[in-house]
Amino acid sequence: MGIEIEGFDDLSDQLSELQENAESVDGENEVSVEELFTEGFMTTHTDCKSFEQFIEQSPWTVKSQQDFEEIPEDKFDKYVDSHTGFSTWEAMMSAAAREWVTRQLGL
């Protein structure tokens, strides 16, 4: 006599896919600005449609990664606080990273 659980194979497949997806994001990942700060993220959490627009509307001229890194953190935090739903740049990046991981996991 055996017990048959309906839907078990589907659940098993879904768990296997989740495990594969989790393994693909384990460790350090290089993620582009576009992947991290999607249009959906930006329109939900900021007053801009893209990260590019967010930076263009800032008081700084950013033409390179170095230009961005030279922005004083406390001043950028104030900019983030007044143009997003986050109080700091770190909080904004963390939220975007959580959303990216969620997408990668297929959740």
TORMIDREN-218830 format. One record per atom (N, C-alpha, C): residue in three letters; atom name; residue number from 0; z, y, x. Coordinates in steps of 0.001 Angstrom, whole numbers. Atoms other than C-alpha are relative to their C-alpha. Layout:
<zapas>
[zapa 'ALA'; 'CA'; NUM; [Z; Y; X]]
...
</zapas>
This chain:
<zapas>
[zapa 'MET'; 'N'; 0; [0; -1165; 838]]
[zapa 'MET'; 'CA'; 0; [0; 0; 0]]
[zapa 'MET'; 'C'; 0; [0; 1242; 893]]
[zapa 'GLY'; 'N'; 1; [78; -1210; -788]]
[zapa 'GLY'; 'CA'; 1; [-1003; 3368; 1451]]
[zapa 'GLY'; 'C'; 1; [86; 1235; -889]]
[zapa 'ILE'; 'N'; 2; [-88; -1265; 729]]
[zapa 'ILE'; 'CA'; 2; [-438; 6927; 444]]
[zapa 'ILE'; 'C'; 2; [-1143; 884; 480]]
[zapa 'GLU'; 'N'; 3; [1111; -891; -339]]
[zapa 'GLU'; 'CA'; 3; [-3429; 9218; 328]]
[zapa 'GLU'; 'C'; 3; [399; 1420; -392]]
[zapa 'ILE'; 'N'; 4; [-335; -1397; 250]]
[zapa 'ILE'; 'CA'; 4; [-2746; 12910; 658]]
[zapa 'ILE'; 'C'; 4; [-1299; 774; -97]]
[zapa 'GLU'; 'N'; 5; [1235; -742; 229]]
[zapa 'GLU'; 'CA'; 5; [-5500; 14985; -823]]
[zapa 'GLU'; 'C'; 5; [37; 1320; 772]]
[zapa 'GLY'; 'N'; 6; [107; -1251; -742]]
[zapa 'GLY'; 'CA'; 6; [-6654; 17858; 1393]]
[zapa 'GLY'; 'C'; 6; [540; -81; 1422]]
[zapa 'PHE'; 'N'; 7; [-577; 132; -1337]]
[zapa 'PHE'; 'CA'; 7; [-4998; 16509; 4543]]
[zapa 'PHE'; 'C'; 7; [-1045; 193; 1086]]
[zapa 'ASP'; 'N'; 8; [1056; -142; -1006]]
[zapa 'ASP'; 'CA'; 8; [-8300; 16271; 6452]]
[zapa 'ASP'; 'C'; 8; [-379; 1469; 177]]
[zapa 'ASP'; 'N'; 9; [317; -1432; -88]]
[zapa 'ASP'; 'CA'; 9; [-9082; 19913; 5612]]
[zapa 'ASP'; 'C'; 9; [1089; 746; 760]]
[zapa 'LEU'; 'N'; 10; [-1119; -639; -681]]
[zapa 'LEU'; 'CA'; 10; [-5620; 20994; 6745]]
[zapa 'LEU'; 'C'; 10; [-24; -328; 1486]]
[zapa 'SER'; 'N'; 11; [70; 427; -1388]]
[zapa 'SER'; 'CA'; 11; [-5971; 18996; 9942]]
[zapa 'SER'; 'C'; 11; [-1112; 742; 747]]
[zapa 'ASP'; 'N'; 12; [1117; -736; -610]]
[zapa 'ASP'; 'CA'; 12; [-9356; 20614; 10660]]
[zapa 'ASP'; 'C'; 12; [370; 1462; 225]]
[zapa 'GLN'; 'N'; 13; [-406; -1404; -107]]
[zapa 'GLN'; 'CA'; 13; [-7937; 24083; 10022]]
[zapa 'GLN'; 'C'; 13; [1014; 187; 1122]]
[zapa 'LEU'; 'N'; 14; [-990; -86; -1075]]
[zapa 'LEU'; 'CA'; 14; [-4988; 23434; 12336]]
[zapa 'LEU'; 'C'; 14; [-652; -185; 1365]]
[zapa 'SER'; 'N'; 15; [724; 195; -1265]]
[zapa 'SER'; 'CA'; 15; [-7333; 22166; 15048]]
[zapa 'SER'; 'C'; 15; [-754; 1269; 386]]
[zapa 'GLU'; 'N'; 16; [737; -1246; -262]]
[zapa 'GLU'; 'CA'; 16; [-9463; 25310; 14726]]
[zapa 'GLU'; 'C'; 16; [964; 1102; 427]]
[zapa 'LEU'; 'N'; 17; [-1000; -996; -369]]
[zapa 'LEU'; 'CA'; 17; [-6352; 27508; 14865]]
[zapa 'LEU'; 'C'; 17; [482; -232; 1424]]
[zapa 'GLN'; 'N'; 18; [-436; 323; -1359]]
[zapa 'GLN'; 'CA'; 18; [-5213; 25698; 18017]]
[zapa 'GLN'; 'C'; 18; [-1060; 411; 1017]]
[zapa 'GLU'; 'N'; 19; [1083; -388; -911]]
[zapa 'GLU'; 'CA'; 19; [-8614; 26201; 19670]]
[zapa 'GLU'; 'C'; 19; [-65; 1519; 140]]
[zapa 'ASN'; 'N'; 20; [40; -1457; -31]]
[zapa 'ASN'; 'CA'; 20; [-8607; 29882; 18723]]
[zapa 'ASN'; 'C'; 20; [1188; 564; 776]]
[zapa 'ALA'; 'N'; 21; [-1192; -456; -719]]
[zapa 'ALA'; 'CA'; 21; [-5058; 30310; 20044]]
[zapa 'ALA'; 'C'; 21; [-167; -203; 1502]]
[zapa 'GLU'; 'N'; 22; [232; 257; -1418]]
[zapa 'GLU'; 'CA'; 22; [-6030; 28726; 23352]]
[zapa 'GLU'; 'C'; 22; [-982; 1000; 596]]
[zapa 'SER'; 'N'; 23; [995; -945; -513]]
[zapa 'SER'; 'CA'; 23; [-8959; 31131; 23653]]
[zapa 'SER'; 'C'; 23; [585; 1397; 241]]
[zapa 'VAL'; 'N'; 24; [-596; -1324; -203]]
[zapa 'VAL'; 'CA'; 24; [-6685; 34201; 23430]]
[zapa 'VAL'; 'C'; 24; [1262; -55; 856]]
[zapa 'ASP'; 'N'; 25; [-1191; 152; -825]]
[zapa 'ASP'; 'CA'; 25; [-3839; 32798; 25536]]
[zapa 'ASP'; 'C'; 25; [-216; 664; 1353]]
[zapa 'GLY'; 'N'; 26; [92; -648; -1303]]
[zapa 'GLY'; 'CA'; 26; [-3142; 34774; 28693]]
[zapa 'GLY'; 'C'; 26; [-555; 1405; -118]]
[zapa 'GLU'; 'N'; 27; [557; -1349; -16]]
[zapa 'GLU'; 'CA'; 27; [-4799; 38024; 29686]]
[zapa 'GLU'; 'C'; 27; [-1432; -33; -512]]
[zapa 'ASN'; 'N'; 28; [1345; -111; 541]]
[zapa 'ASN'; 'CA'; 28; [-7935; 39153; 27884]]
[zapa 'ASN'; 'C'; 28; [-523; 1400; 255]]
[zapa 'GLU'; 'N'; 29; [650; -1304; -99]]
[zapa 'GLU'; 'CA'; 29; [-10368; 41940; 28590]]
[zapa 'GLU'; 'C'; 29; [-697; 243; -1316]]
[zapa 'VAL'; 'N'; 30; [524; -307; 1322]]
[zapa 'VAL'; 'CA'; 30; [-11178; 43542; 25280]]
[zapa 'VAL'; 'C'; 30; [-570; 1412; 36]]
[zapa 'SER'; 'N'; 31; [611; -1328; -2]]
[zapa 'SER'; 'CA'; 31; [-13571; 46444; 24812]]
[zapa 'SER'; 'C'; 31; [712; 911; -1002]]
[zapa 'VAL'; 'N'; 32; [-580; -990; 911]]
[zapa 'VAL'; 'CA'; 32; [-12427; 49624; 23099]]
[zapa 'VAL'; 'C'; 32; [-530; -218; -1415]]
[zapa 'GLU'; 'N'; 33; [609; 215; 1314]]
[zapa 'GLU'; 'CA'; 33; [-14851; 48873; 20257]]
[zapa 'GLU'; 'C'; 33; [593; -1212; -714]]
[zapa 'GLU'; 'N'; 34; [-604; 1197; 588]]
[zapa 'GLU'; 'CA'; 34; [-13354; 45410; 19724]]
[zapa 'GLU'; 'C'; 34; [1445; 248; -407]]
[zapa 'LEU'; 'N'; 35; [-1412; -255; 248]]
[zapa 'LEU'; 'CA'; 35; [-9798; 46684; 19874]]
[zapa 'LEU'; 'C'; 35; [195; 1018; -1120]]
[zapa 'PHE'; 'N'; 36; [-130; -1081; 989]]
[zapa 'PHE'; 'CA'; 36; [-10164; 49890; 17874]]
[zapa 'PHE'; 'C'; 36; [-1230; -4; -909]]
[zapa 'THR'; 'N'; 37; [1143; 142; 907]]
[zapa 'THR'; 'CA'; 37; [-12579; 48780; 15171]]
[zapa 'THR'; 'C'; 37; [-66; 1177; -966]]
[zapa 'GLU'; 'N'; 38; [145; -1056; 1005]]
[zapa 'GLU'; 'CA'; 38; [-13930; 51151; 12546]]
[zapa 'GLU'; 'C'; 38; [1051; -168; -1097]]
[zapa 'GLY'; 'N'; 39; [-1018; 255; 1023]]
[zapa 'GLY'; 'CA'; 39; [-11625; 49492; 10025]]
[zapa 'GLY'; 'C'; 39; [1380; 444; 443]]
[zapa 'PHE'; 'N'; 40; [-1295; -418; -532]]
[zapa 'PHE'; 'CA'; 40; [-8596; 50043; 12253]]
[zapa 'PHE'; 'C'; 40; [87; 1523; 31]]
[zapa 'MET'; 'N'; 41; [-36; -1452; -155]]
[zapa 'MET'; 'CA'; 41; [-9524; 53643; 12950]]
[zapa 'MET'; 'C'; 41; [60; 720; -1344]]
[zapa 'THR'; 'N'; 42; [-19; -690; 1296]]
[zapa 'THR'; 'CA'; 42; [-10227; 54606; 9339]]
[zapa 'THR'; 'C'; 42; [1304; -254; -754]]
[zapa 'THR'; 'N'; 43; [-1282; 297; 650]]
[zapa 'THR'; 'CA'; 43; [-7026; 52922; 8177]]
[zapa 'THR'; 'C'; 43; [1154; 774; 623]]
[zapa 'HIS'; 'N'; 44; [-1175; -520; -706]]
[zapa 'HIS'; 'CA'; 44; [-4702; 54339; 10818]]
[zapa 'HIS'; 'C'; 44; [-163; 1400; 604]]
[zapa 'THR'; 'N'; 45; [209; -1316; -622]]
[zapa 'THR'; 'CA'; 45; [-6285; 57595; 12017]]
[zapa 'THR'; 'C'; 45; [-828; 882; -927]]
[zapa 'ASP'; 'N'; 46; [870; -882; 770]]
[zapa 'ASP'; 'CA'; 46; [-8225; 60582; 10744]]
[zapa 'ASP'; 'C'; 46; [-1419; 21; 575]]
[zapa 'CYS'; 'N'; 47; [1332; 138; -601]]
[zapa 'CYS'; 'CA'; 47; [-11346; 59394; 12635]]
[zapa 'CYS'; 'C'; 47; [-605; -1347; -375]]
[zapa 'LYS'; 'N'; 48; [695; 1250; 312]]
[zapa 'LYS'; 'CA'; 48; [-13980; 56713; 12076]]
[zapa 'LYS'; 'C'; 48; [-176; -897; 1212]]
[zapa 'SER'; 'N'; 49; [176; 792; -1215]]
[zapa 'SER'; 'CA'; 49; [-14176; 55579; 15691]]
[zapa 'SER'; 'C'; 49; [936; 511; 1080]]
[zapa 'PHE'; 'N'; 50; [-824; -423; -1125]]
[zapa 'PHE'; 'CA'; 50; [-12195; 55667; 18902]]
[zapa 'PHE'; 'C'; 50; [-712; 1112; 763]]
[zapa 'GLU'; 'N'; 51; [780; -1034; -681]]
[zapa 'GLU'; 'CA'; 51; [-14996; 57705; 20435]]
[zapa 'GLU'; 'C'; 51; [221; 1360; -664]]
[zapa 'GLN'; 'N'; 52; [-241; -1247; 729]]
[zapa 'GLN'; 'CA'; 52; [-14605; 60353; 17726]]
[zapa 'GLN'; 'C'; 52; [1434; 487; 212]]
[zapa 'PHE'; 'N'; 53; [-1407; -324; -228]]
[zapa 'PHE'; 'CA'; 53; [-10821; 60243; 18179]]
[zapa 'PHE'; 'C'; 53; [175; 717; 1341]]
[zapa 'ILE'; 'N'; 54; [-92; -611; -1330]]
[zapa 'ILE'; 'CA'; 54; [-11227; 61058; 21875]]
[zapa 'ILE'; 'C'; 54; [-781; 1315; 46]]
[zapa 'GLU'; 'N'; 55; [810; -1224; -4]]
[zapa 'GLU'; 'CA'; 55; [-14003; 63627; 21313]]
[zapa 'GLU'; 'C'; 55; [724; 1155; -675]]
[zapa 'GLN'; 'N'; 56; [-717; -1047; 719]]
[zapa 'GLN'; 'CA'; 56; [-11763; 65540; 18885]]
[zapa 'GLN'; 'C'; 56; [1300; 417; 694]]
[zapa 'SER'; 'N'; 57; [-1220; -339; -734]]
[zapa 'SER'; 'CA'; 57; [-8895; 65587; 21367]]
[zapa 'SER'; 'C'; 57; [-243; 1248; 846]]
[zapa 'PRO'; 'N'; 58; [169; -1188; -842]]
[zapa 'PRO'; 'CA'; 58; [-8252; 68640; 23535]]
[zapa 'PRO'; 'C'; 58; [-455; -297; 1426]]
[zapa 'TRP'; 'N'; 59; [378; 374; -1353]]
[zapa 'TRP'; 'CA'; 59; [-9303; 66699; 26651]]
[zapa 'TRP'; 'C'; 59; [-1474; -402; 73]]
[zapa 'THR'; 'N'; 60; [1364; 463; -259]]
[zapa 'THR'; 'CA'; 60; [-12748; 66095; 28117]]
[zapa 'THR'; 'C'; 60; [114; -1333; 720]]
[zapa 'VAL'; 'N'; 61; [-115; 1344; -558]]
[zapa 'VAL'; 'CA'; 61; [-12998; 62382; 28726]]
[zapa 'VAL'; 'C'; 61; [-1402; -566; 168]]
[zapa 'LYS'; 'N'; 62; [1312; 554; -329]]
[zapa 'LYS'; 'CA'; 62; [-16130; 61163; 30468]]
[zapa 'LYS'; 'C'; 62; [107; -1332; 732]]
[zapa 'SER'; 'N'; 63; [-196; 1237; -765]]
[zapa 'SER'; 'CA'; 63; [-14601; 58245; 32374]]
[zapa 'SER'; 'C'; 63; [1388; -558; -264]]
[zapa 'GLN'; 'N'; 64; [-1319; 628; 110]]
[zapa 'GLN'; 'CA'; 64; [-11691; 55845; 32459]]
[zapa 'GLN'; 'C'; 64; [1030; 825; 755]]
[zapa 'GLN'; 'N'; 65; [-914; -809; -804]]
[zapa 'GLN'; 'CA'; 65; [-10144; 58003; 35171]]
[zapa 'GLN'; 'C'; 65; [413; 1258; -762]]
[zapa 'ASP'; 'N'; 66; [-331; -1182; 810]]
[zapa 'ASP'; 'CA'; 66; [-10365; 61104; 32928]]
[zapa 'ASP'; 'C'; 66; [1059; -356; -1044]]
[zapa 'PHE'; 'N'; 67; [-944; 432; 1029]]
[zapa 'PHE'; 'CA'; 67; [-8549; 59168; 30209]]
[zapa 'PHE'; 'C'; 67; [1380; -250; 610]]
[zapa 'GLU'; 'N'; 68; [-1269; 323; -656]]
[zapa 'GLU'; 'CA'; 68; [-5868; 57921; 32608]]
[zapa 'GLU'; 'C'; 68; [736; 1237; 498]]
[zapa 'GLU'; 'N'; 69; [-630; -1224; -495]]
[zapa 'GLU'; 'CA'; 69; [-5216; 61480; 33820]]
[zapa 'GLU'; 'C'; 69; [627; 845; -1113]]
[zapa 'ILE'; 'N'; 70; [-635; -729; 1104]]
[zapa 'ILE'; 'CA'; 70; [-4156; 62679; 30353]]
[zapa 'ILE'; 'C'; 70; [1500; -266; 71]]
[zapa 'PRO'; 'N'; 71; [-1462; 202; -38]]
[zapa 'PRO'; 'CA'; 71; [-387; 63275; 30457]]
[zapa 'PRO'; 'C'; 71; [460; -812; -1222]]
[zapa 'GLU'; 'N'; 72; [-406; 926; 1058]]
[zapa 'GLU'; 'CA'; 72; [1248; 60496; 28444]]
[zapa 'GLU'; 'C'; 72; [752; 700; -1127]]
[zapa 'ASP'; 'N'; 73; [-773; -677; 1047]]
[zapa 'ASP'; 'CA'; 73; [3668; 62783; 26606]]
[zapa 'ASP'; 'C'; 73; [-896; 855; -895]]
[zapa 'LYS'; 'N'; 74; [918; -814; 804]]
[zapa 'LYS'; 'CA'; 74; [837; 65062; 25489]]
[zapa 'LYS'; 'C'; 74; [-912; -881; -860]]
[zapa 'PHE'; 'N'; 75; [833; 905; 783]]
[zapa 'PHE'; 'CA'; 75; [-1339; 62149; 24406]]
[zapa 'PHE'; 'C'; 75; [809; -606; -1139]]
[zapa 'ASP'; 'N'; 76; [-875; 496; 1064]]
[zapa 'ASP'; 'CA'; 76; [1619; 60738; 22455]]
[zapa 'ASP'; 'C'; 76; [97; 1012; -1141]]
[zapa 'LYS'; 'N'; 77; [-58; -1042; 1044]]
[zapa 'LYS'; 'CA'; 77; [1865; 64067; 20604]]
[zapa 'LYS'; 'C'; 77; [-1309; 41; -790]]
[zapa 'TYR'; 'N'; 78; [1302; 41; 670]]
[zapa 'TYR'; 'CA'; 78; [-1867; 63919; 19833]]
[zapa 'TYR'; 'C'; 78; [-78; -1201; -934]]
[zapa 'VAL'; 'N'; 79; [-9; 1223; 810]]
[zapa 'VAL'; 'CA'; 79; [-1529; 60339; 18590]]
[zapa 'VAL'; 'C'; 79; [904; 198; -1218]]
[zapa 'ASP'; 'N'; 80; [-960; -204; 1081]]
[zapa 'ASP'; 'CA'; 80; [1507; 61298; 16503]]
[zapa 'ASP'; 'C'; 80; [-556; 899; -1103]]
[zapa 'SER'; 'N'; 81; [506; -932; 1015]]
[zapa 'SER'; 'CA'; 81; [-336; 64129; 14763]]
[zapa 'SER'; 'C'; 81; [-1335; -413; -626]]
[zapa 'HIS'; 'N'; 82; [1307; 395; 534]]
[zapa 'HIS'; 'CA'; 82; [-3662; 62307; 14166]]
[zapa 'HIS'; 'C'; 82; [-86; -1475; -416]]
[zapa 'THR'; 'N'; 83; [-15; 1410; 375]]
[zapa 'THR'; 'CA'; 83; [-2601; 58724; 13425]]
[zapa 'THR'; 'C'; 83; [1284; -305; -766]]
[zapa 'GLY'; 'N'; 84; [-1230; 453; 625]]
[zapa 'GLY'; 'CA'; 84; [39; 56742; 11626]]
[zapa 'GLY'; 'C'; 84; [998; -534; 1011]]
[zapa 'PHE'; 'N'; 85; [-865; 490; -1071]]
[zapa 'PHE'; 'CA'; 85; [1674; 55985; 14988]]
[zapa 'PHE'; 'C'; 85; [654; 1167; 715]]
[zapa 'SER'; 'N'; 86; [-703; -1082; -699]]
[zapa 'SER'; 'CA'; 86; [4218; 57982; 16932]]
[zapa 'SER'; 'C'; 86; [-357; 74; 1481]]
[zapa 'THR'; 'N'; 87; [361; 10; -1430]]
[zapa 'THR'; 'CA'; 87; [2965; 56941; 20387]]
[zapa 'THR'; 'C'; 87; [-1296; -786; 226]]
[zapa 'TRP'; 'N'; 88; [1196; 722; -408]]
[zapa 'TRP'; 'CA'; 88; [-128; 55675; 22169]]
[zapa 'TRP'; 'C'; 88; [326; -1487; 140]]
[zapa 'GLU'; 'N'; 89; [-417; 1396; -164]]
[zapa 'GLU'; 'CA'; 89; [1765; 52478; 23025]]
[zapa 'GLU'; 'C'; 89; [70; -709; -1346]]
[zapa 'ALA'; 'N'; 90; [-98; 598; 1341]]
[zapa 'ALA'; 'CA'; 90; [2487; 51825; 19335]]
[zapa 'ALA'; 'C'; 90; [-1387; -223; -589]]
[zapa 'MET'; 'N'; 91; [1365; 127; 513]]
[zapa 'MET'; 'CA'; 91; [-1174; 52421; 18455]]
[zapa 'MET'; 'C'; 91; [-718; -1176; 672]]
[zapa 'MET'; 'N'; 92; [636; 1117; -719]]
[zapa 'MET'; 'CA'; 92; [-2390; 50032; 21167]]
[zapa 'MET'; 'C'; 92; [579; -1337; -433]]
[zapa 'SER'; 'N'; 93; [-641; 1252; 407]]
[zapa 'SER'; 'CA'; 93; [129; 47377; 20149]]
[zapa 'SER'; 'C'; 93; [-491; -458; -1364]]
[zapa 'ALA'; 'N'; 94; [485; 343; 1344]]
[zapa 'ALA'; 'CA'; 94; [-965; 47508; 16511]]
[zapa 'ALA'; 'C'; 94; [-1447; -482; 58]]
[zapa 'ALA'; 'N'; 95; [1398; 406; -141]]
[zapa 'ALA'; 'CA'; 95; [-4634; 47295; 17496]]
[zapa 'ALA'; 'C'; 95; [-90; -1386; 649]]
[zapa 'ALA'; 'N'; 96; [3; 1308; -669]]
[zapa 'ALA'; 'CA'; 96; [-3884; 44345; 19791]]
[zapa 'ALA'; 'C'; 96; [432; -1103; -971]]
[zapa 'ARG'; 'N'; 97; [-425; 997; 991]]
[zapa 'ARG'; 'CA'; 97; [-2021; 42511; 17001]]
[zapa 'ARG'; 'C'; 97; [-1132; -311; -970]]
[zapa 'GLU'; 'N'; 98; [1127; 223; 911]]
[zapa 'GLU'; 'CA'; 98; [-4982; 43018; 14670]]
[zapa 'GLU'; 'C'; 98; [-1120; -778; 686]]
[zapa 'TRP'; 'N'; 99; [1033; 720; -752]]
[zapa 'TRP'; 'CA'; 99; [-7395; 41815; 17375]]
[zapa 'TRP'; 'C'; 99; [356; -1483; 107]]
[zapa 'VAL'; 'N'; 100; [-433; 1397; -114]]
[zapa 'VAL'; 'CA'; 100; [-5354; 38639; 17945]]
[zapa 'VAL'; 'C'; 100; [-136; -706; -1351]]
[zapa 'THR'; 'N'; 101; [109; 580; 1338]]
[zapa 'THR'; 'CA'; 101; [-5204; 38022; 14200]]
[zapa 'THR'; 'C'; 101; [-1448; -358; -322]]
[zapa 'ARG'; 'N'; 102; [1436; 287; 233]]
[zapa 'ARG'; 'CA'; 102; [-9007; 38286; 13998]]
[zapa 'ARG'; 'C'; 102; [-463; -1170; 842]]
[zapa 'GLN'; 'N'; 103; [419; 1076; -895]]
[zapa 'GLN'; 'CA'; 103; [-9442; 35989; 16988]]
[zapa 'GLN'; 'C'; 103; [523; -1360; -483]]
[zapa 'LEU'; 'N'; 104; [-575; 1250; 492]]
[zapa 'LEU'; 'CA'; 104; [-7171; 33390; 15422]]
[zapa 'LEU'; 'C'; 104; [-630; -441; -1313]]
[zapa 'GLY'; 'N'; 105; [655; 327; 1273]]
[zapa 'GLY'; 'CA'; 105; [-9180; 33534; 12212]]
[zapa 'GLY'; 'C'; 105; [959; 37; -1168]]
[zapa 'LEU'; 'N'; 106; [-995; -93; 1075]]
[zapa 'LEU'; 'CA'; 106; [-6175; 34445; 10095]]
[zapa 'LEU'; 'C'; 106; [-318; 1107; -975]]
</zapas>
